[in-house]
């Protein structure tokens, strides 16, 4: 589903890429995962790799993860790219 041009450019970059839990059968799918879990996984990976600040690309659902990561950890995000994203409108209860 990824654009071949985007994949070529990502492969040429010297960056690191990883998939979320539950992708590629990396985790038994027992329940729905929350965006915050993906954010915590990403921060944990950055910590293990000793990366203090990163350029973040969020594609589709991961754009929600990227937005939440940037919102809660702005000091860890050098730049933010949202690709194939959307926004959610939540009507207030009042």
Secondary structure as the mmCIF struct_conf table of DSSP 4:
data_model
#
loop_
_struct_conf.conf_type_id
_struct_conf.id
_struct_conf.beg_label_comp_id
_struct_conf.beg_label_asym_id
_struct_conf.beg_label_seq_id
_struct_conf.end_label_comp_id
_struct_conf.end_label_asym_id
_struct_conf.end_label_seq_id
HELX_RH_AL_P HELX_RH_AL_P1 UNK A 4 UNK A 12
BEND BEND1 UNK A 13 UNK A 13
HELX_LH_PP_P HELX_LH_PP_P1 UNK A 19 UNK A 20
TURN_TY1_P TURN_TY1_P1 UNK A 21 UNK A 22
HELX_RH_3T_P HELX_RH_3T_P1 UNK A 23 UNK A 25
BEND BEND2 UNK A 26 UNK A 27
BEND BEND3 UNK A 31 UNK A 31
HELX_LH_PP_P HELX_LH_PP_P2 UNK A 32 UNK A 34
HELX_RH_AL_P HELX_RH_AL_P2 UNK A 35 UNK A 48
TURN_TY1_P TURN_TY1_P2 UNK A 49 UNK A 50
BEND BEND4 UNK A 52 UNK A 53
STRN STRN1 UNK A 54 UNK A 59
TURN_TY1_P TURN_TY1_P3 UNK A 60 UNK A 60
HELX_RH_AL_P HELX_RH_AL_P3 UNK A 61 UNK A 72
HELX_RH_3T_P HELX_RH_3T_P2 UNK A 74 UNK A 76
STRN STRN2 UNK A 77 UNK A 83
BEND BEND5 UNK A 84 UNK A 84
#
